[in-house]
Amino acid sequence: MKLLFYGINFAPELTGIGKYTGEMAQWLAAAGHEVRVITAPPYYPAWKVGAGHSATHYRTEWWHGVQVMRTPLWVPHQPGGIKRLLHLASFALSSLPVLCAQWRWKPDVVWVVEPPLMCAPAAVAFASLRGARSWLHIQDYEVDAAFDLGLIKGHTLRRWVQRAERWLMRRFDRVSTISGRMVDRALTKGVPAERVVHFPNWVDISGITPLTKPSAYRIELGLASDAVVALYSGNMGNKQGLDILADVARLLQDEPRIQFVLGGNGSGRADLQARCAGLSNVRFLDLQPMERLSDWLGLADVHLLPQRADAADLVMPSKLTGMMASGRAVLATALPDTELCRVVAQDAACGLVVPPENATAMADALRALAADPARRAELGANGRRHAEAEMSQDKILRRFEARLLELVQGDSRVKWGVT
């Protein structure tokens, strides 16, 4: 198949959409498919274009057998509502000539990821005019999230934007998303059930494995051998609700055995660092290299997974897959009826869940886990088993490949296993 992927984030970004789209493209190219990607230079989550890349020039490169076409865009240092929209619009506009240039190549499938939804109109129009199949993959419901999180305001504007979103989603041959609740939301937006696909995130279970000896990061950070490390790793932005981590660390500052390591970049990092000022039990690091990912995640005795209450079921934290694969316990914040709560507390039984934005409850739960190594080991082992059974990269991408072939060939005999 000829597969054209279209989205603002791609490898070598280490978190979120860029990471997953890069792994997917690499896997499909290795499976013998022709893969091209229209994307931007890497900038996320630091909101700064990476070294060796340009925000103002077009560039084509080859990466693991994938042709990657990078287009200019504007990257704000502090993204807000209007700035974020202008940022996304700059990519949508600059990438149009590159999309049109694929006319002679004639892809079989045009696959576009949300966010940004701004790329979807051009993608579905190009696919329709060129006789290709169109696929929209939703990692975040960015329209709902933007209004629910207060990034964009206005009841009338919300009605008009959501109406346009529903109309657009129904134009695609397939609409996929990463969790059961997010599948349900696609159905409520009017996408026919036969077009909706559950396409969950995955993890490289051979690349991330439980450590059999202490992480090298313990020595590098000067952590005591008996320290209980509470680790947050990933994007530091608006959806994560990271303020609670500063509050929890302050509540536990008189328990020096519990040490917080907060690793990541993003628009919310400076504020979080300011809130943690003066706390001797907190260390900040940047995102760590991919080749050290297993050792990095294995530093945790407890993985911290905060999420704002108003982001429930609009997103499914992608970092959860790596947490489970590392074989370490998880402490999440989520409402009882959300999918994140169900996965952590029931399906995987890999951790504890407390109410969002309740620092006291989170501190109490972390204190209890710190005092019970046997419980931590049990939860971590449960998570690892769930990752091996349900989140294997190879299993999930083989099912995705089968669904792509079904879409291109129109072969109804190929069935998609919804997991």
ABEGO torsion letter per residue (X at the ends): XBBBBBBABBOABABEAAAAAAAAAAAAAAAGBBBBBBBBBBAOAAGBBBBGBBAABBBBBBBGGBBBBBBBBBBBABBBAAAAAAAAAAAAAAAAAAAAAAAAAGBABBBBBOOBAAAAAAAAAAAAAAGBBBBBBBABBAAAAAAAAGABBEAAAAAAAAAAAAAAAAABABBBBABAAAAAAAAAAGBBAAABBBBBBBBBAAABBBBABBBAAAAAAGBBAABBBBBBBEBBBAAAGAAAAAAAAAAAAABAABBBBBBEBEAAAAAAAAAABGBAABBBBBBBBAAAAAAAAAABABBBBBBBAAABGABBBAAAAAAAAAGBBBBBBBBAABAAAAAAAAAAGABBBBBBGBAAAAAAAAAAAAABAAAAAAAAAAAAAAAAAAABAAAAAAAAAAAAAAAAAGBAABBBBBX
